[in-house]
Amino acid sequence: MSGSAINWVMSRPAHHRVRRVIAAAAVALAAGVTLPAPAQAAGYVGESILRSRLTKQCLDSNFAGQVYTLPCSARGTNDHQIWEPLLQLRSGPGGPAYDIVALKNKATKMCLAFVYSGSRIKTTSECSNANSALDPEWYAQGTGWRDVVFYQWHGNPSKKWTLFTDVSGAVYSQITGNYQNEHWQFDW
């Protein structure tokens, strides 16, 4: 993959899990059963915190759908700061280097969404389908999960609306300027 792609390394146990999932999918398809996408069944990249590379604070949310950043909690103490990227689509070889993901919060079970009205960010129970009001699917692009930018096109491919934060803890969407405010680290 190119340098701008998110790099993936599969461990030997993960490789065996993928082989088992593929074998189970073949048996299930023969029996007429549908399964989730293999990447999701294999865990894609797991769950962790999303830390702003600028403020070092963690993406957080509540049951009311509000999204903000707060100081990162100790590991295992705050599920509101734990996010799991759910793979929706992986770009092909030779094309743009990104994945499309939904970001699901562990505590609320809701996904991060771009709200078209006012270019706001909130969480929603809908994790896989965009509608005329909001979109829970994010393009994830970077040099790896330790430096990733999440963005939306908002109907205009010449402008990337990125997941942005500032020192006040506010989280919103802004047209990219390749600022540190739009870079996130998916890692403890």
C-alpha positions in Angstrom: 0.0 0.0 0.0 1.1 3.6 -0.5 2.5 5.7 2.3 -0.8 7.5 2.8 -2.7 4.2 3.3 -3.5 2.9 6.7 -1.1 -0.1 7.1 -2.5 -3.4 8.4 -0.4 -6.2 9.8 -2.1 -9.5 10.5 -0.7 -11.7 13.2 -0.6 -15.5 12.8 -3.6 -16.1 15.2 -5.6 -13.4 13.3 -4.7 -15.1 10.0 -6.1 -18.4 11.3 -9.2 -16.6 12.6 -9.8 -15.1 9.1 -9.3 -18.6 7.5 -11.9 -20.0 10.0 -14.4 -17.2 9.3 -14.0 -17.8 5.5 -14.6 -21.5 5.9 -17.6 -20.8 8.2 -18.9 -18.3 5.6 -18.6 -20.9 2.8 -20.6 -23.5 4.8 -23.2 -20.9 5.9 -23.6 -19.6 2.3 -24.2 -23.2 1.1 -26.9 -23.5 3.8 -28.4 -20.1 2.8 -27.3 -18.2 6.0 -25.9 -14.7 5.7 -23.0 -13.5 7.9 -21.4 -10.1 8.7 -18.6 -9.0 6.5 -15.4 -11.1 7.2 -13.5 -8.0 8.3 -16.0 -7.2 11.0 -16.2 -10.9 12.0 -12.4 -10.9 12.4 -12.5 -7.7 14.5 -11.1 -5.3 11.9 -8.8 -3.2 14.2 -10.5 -3.7 17.6 -11.5 -1.0 20.0 -9.4 1.7 21.7 -9.4 5.4 22.6 -9.3 8.2 19.9 -6.9 10.8 21.2 -6.5 14.2 19.5 -2.9 14.6 18.3 -3.1 18.3 19.1 -4.8 18.4 22.6 -4.0 14.9 23.7 -7.6 14.6 25.0 -9.9 11.7 24.1 -13.0 11.6 22.0 -16.0 11.1 24.4 -19.8 11.0 24.1 -22.9 10.6 26.2 -26.3 9.0 25.9 -27.8 12.3 24.7 -25.7 12.1 21.5 -23.3 14.9 22.4 -19.6 14.5 21.4 -16.7 16.3 22.9 -13.1 15.6 24.2 -12.0 15.2 27.8 -8.8 14.2 29.5 -8.2 10.6 28.8 -9.3 8.2 31.5 -7.2 5.4 32.9 -7.5 2.3 30.7 -10.6 0.2 31.5 -12.4 2.9 33.5 -14.4 4.9 30.9 -16.3 3.1 28.1 -17.5 6.5 26.8 -14.0 7.0 25.5 -13.7 3.7 23.8 -14.5 3.5 20.0 -14.5 0.7 17.6 -14.1 1.4 13.8 -16.5 -0.8 11.9 -15.3 -1.4 8.4 -17.9 -0.4 5.8 -15.7 -0.4 2.7 -11.9 -0.8 1.9 -10.5 1.0 -1.1 -9.0 -1.2 -3.7 -5.4 -1.4 -4.9 -4.4 1.4 -7.2 -7.2 3.6 -6.0 -7.4 6.2 -3.3 -5.9 4.9 0.0 -8.6 5.0 2.6 -11.2 2.9 4.5 -14.8 3.9 5.1 -15.7 3.2 8.7 -18.4 3.8 11.2 -17.0 4.7 14.7 -19.1 3.0 17.4 -18.9 4.0 21.0 -18.6 1.2 23.5 -20.7 2.7 26.3 -23.6 4.1 24.2 -23.5 1.6 21.3 -24.1 4.6 19.0 -22.0 5.8 16.1 -20.3 9.1 15.4 -22.2 11.0 12.7 -21.8 14.1 10.6 -25.0 16.2 10.7 -25.4 18.0 7.4 -27.4 20.9 9.0 -24.7 23.1 10.6 -21.9 20.6 9.9 -22.2 19.3 13.5 -21.0 16.1 15.0 -23.3 13.8 17.2 -23.8 10.1 17.8 -26.7 8.1 16.3 -28.1 4.6 16.7 -27.7 4.2 12.9 -24.3 3.0 12.1 -24.3 1.9 8.5 -26.5 4.1 6.3 -26.4 7.8 5.5 -29.7 9.7 5.0 -30.6 13.2 4.1 -29.9 14.5 7.6 -26.7 12.7 8.8 -24.0 10.4 7.8 -22.3 7.9 10.1 -19.7 6.7 7.6 -16.2 8.3 7.7 -13.3 8.1 5.3 -10.3 7.1 7.4 -7.0 8.1 5.9 -3.5 8.4 7.3 -0.1 6.8 7.8 -1.6 4.3 10.2 -4.0 4.2 13.1 -1.5 6.2 15.2 -2.1 9.2 12.8 -5.5 9.1 11.1 -7.8 11.8 9.7 -11.6 11.1 9.6 -13.5 13.1 7.0 -16.7 13.4 5.0 -17.3 14.9 1.5 -20.6 16.5 2.4 -21.7 16.3 -1.3 -18.7 18.2 -2.6 -15.6 16.1 -3.6 -13.4 19.2 -3.7 -13.9 19.8 0.1 -13.1 17.4 2.9 -15.0 18.1 6.1 -12.8 16.6 8.9 -13.5 15.5 12.4 -12.0 18.5 14.2 -11.4 19.4 17.9 -9.9 22.4 19.7 -8.5 23.2 23.2 -12.0 23.9 24.5 -12.9 20.3 24.0 -15.4 21.0 21.3 -15.8 18.5 18.5 -17.1 19.6 15.1 -16.5 19.4 11.4 -14.4 21.8 9.5 -13.0 21.9 6.0 -9.5 20.4 6.1 -6.5 22.6 6.2 -4.2 19.8 7.3 -4.2 21.1 10.8 -3.1 19.1 13.8 -6.7 19.6 15.1 -7.9 17.0 12.6 -5.4 14.3 13.3 -6.3 11.5 15.7 -4.5 8.6 17.3 -6.4 5.3 17.7 -4.2 3.8 20.5 -3.6 3.8 24.2 
